[in-house]
Amino acid sequence: MSDQNYELQREDFQNALKDLDTYIDVTMDDLMQIHHMANEHARLRQTEQIVVSDLMSRDVATVNPDTPVKEAAQVLLDRRISGLPVVDKNKELVGIVTEADFLTAIGIPCHHPTHSLWHTLEAMFKQPAQSGTSSATVGSIMVKDIITIGEDKTLHEVIEAMKQHHIKRLVVTNEQQQVKGIITRSNLVRVLLQKIL
């Protein structure tokens, strides 16, 4: 990890001193250690202040409620993504459909808390797809209760929302609930890697 110097603030030194968890007679080595630790706190603070508009993926594939399930599933496969925002004719967000929703639609119980990946795969090979799925539309399987976030929110707020709601992605919307982007865990990993390399 690079030892880049960040703009240190008083709170960074206070946090560094808390990390030491002791009162010390300050030596040159102590000062250097405190400076390094304060620098790490500053790096973390500045990273957490990165805004959503700088994090999100902007090229977002969307579908509408009338899109056939089969067509939407093909978009997931072609784009190698795991979720699609669902928008109405005004491009306003009305739902989201994920790979788990597709599996559930064909009769594979993958939302069960005790099911592992192996349970899901085993069920896929043992159980034939439910009839009627081929004519179903996205509107019949989508999740309507969607957690969104605004472009001006911070990385810290993104992480907190994902943790609180136990979700893997956040749809970024404007005030009119139109889709502006999406943030997934891979976006967060990319930021982390950029900071440590």
N, C-alpha and C positions, 0 to 999 in steps of 0.2 A: 504494500500500500504506500502511495507517495505521501511524503510529509509536507504537503503543500500548506502554506500559511493562509488561514482564513481571517476575515475581519473579526477579531476577538472582542467579545463584550464582557461586561462584569459577570453576567450570569454564567458564562463559560468557565471563568476562573472559580466561581463559587461551586459549580458542579465538579470541577476538577479537584478542589479541596475536599469536597464530600467523598469523592472516590478514594482519596488517601485515608479518610476515616481516622484521622489522628491530628494532634497538634504537633507541630514540628519546629525545630530550630532550622531555619532555612539556610541551606548550603547552595552552592552553584548547581550541583547535581539535582537538588530538590527543585530549584527554579526551572531547570531545563525539563524535568519531568512534569512539573505543573504546567509549563507552557505547552508541552506536547499533548497532555491530557485536555487542556483547555481548547487546543486546536481541534482535537477530535470532537469535543462537544460542539464547537462552532460548525464543523463540517456536518454533523448530524442535524443541527438546527437549520442550517442553510439548505440541506437536502430535503428536509421535511417541508420547507417553504416553497419548493418547486410547485408550480401551478399546473392544474389539470390540462390546460391548453397546450402545455409543453410536453406532456406525458402521453396524451391519448393518440390512438390510431384514428386517422381521419377518413380513410377509405373504407367506409363501413357498408357492408352489404346489408340490405333490408328486404323484407318481404311484406306482403299485406295479408290481412286475415283470410282473403279468398284464395291465396296461393295454395295449390295442392300440396299436401304433405310430401309427396314423392319429389316434387320440384324443389321444395325447400331443403329436403335432405340432400339432394344433389348439389345445391349451392354450398352446404356445409362441407361435403366431400371435396368439391372442386376447389374451394378456397382454403381448405384445411383449417377450419375454425370449428368452435364447439357451441356457438350460440348466434342467434340472429334476432335483432330488434324487429318488431312488427309495427308497421306504420299504417295509418289510414290514408284516405285520398288527399288530405291536407298535409301529409308528411309528419303528422303528430304521432308520437309514440303511444301505442295502445297495448303492447304486450311484448313478450320475449319468448322465444322457443329455443330450447337447447337440445343437445344430443340425448340427454336423459329423457326429455319429453318425447322424442321420437321413439326411443326404446320402450317407454311406457305405452305409447300408442299402439305398438305392435305386440303388446302383451308381455314384455320383459320387465319384471319388477326391479327397477334399479334404484329407487329412492329409499328402499328399506334400509334402516340404520344398521342392521346386522349383516347386510349383504356386502361381500367383498367383490373385487373385480372378477374373481374366479367364479363366484356364485352367478354373477351377471352373465359371464361368458357361457357357463354351463347351461343356464336357462335359455340362452339364445340358440344353442345347438339342439336342445331337447324339445323346445316348444315351437310349433309352427306359428307364423304370424296370424294375428286375429283377422278374420274376414272383415271387409269394409274399410280397411285402412287405406287401400289404394285410392279411394274416392274422397277421403277425408281432407279437410282444409286446415291450414295453420290455425285459423280462428278456433277450431274445436280442441286443439291441444296446447295452445299457448298459455303462458302464465301471465295474468293480467296485473298482478300486484308487483310492480317493478320498482327497484331501488335505483334512483338516478342521482346524478351529481352535476353541478354547474362547472363551466370552464374556468371560473375564477377561484375554485376551491383548491386546497393544497394537497400535496402528497400525504401529509399526516392525516387529513380528513378522509382521503381515499382509503388508507389502510384501516382507519377506525371503522368506516362504513362496511368494509369487507369483513372485518372481524366480527362486528356486531351482528350482521345479518347472515353470516356464514355463506358468503357468495364468492364466486370466482371472477366476476366481471361487473363493471358498472357502466351503464349507458350514460353518455354525456349529452345533456339537453340544454336548450336555451329556454327563455321564459315562456315561449309558446309550446313547449314540450316537443320541439322538433329535434331530431337526432343530429348532433354535431360531431360525435365521435364515440369511441368506446375505450375503456381501460380494462385490461385483463392482467392476470398475475404475470404474464410474460412481459408486459410493459414495465412492471415494477422491477422484475429481475434485470431487465435491460438497464434501467437507471442505476441499480446497485452495481452492476458490472462496470458501467462507465465510471463510477466513483472510485472503485477499488483498483482498476487497471491503469 
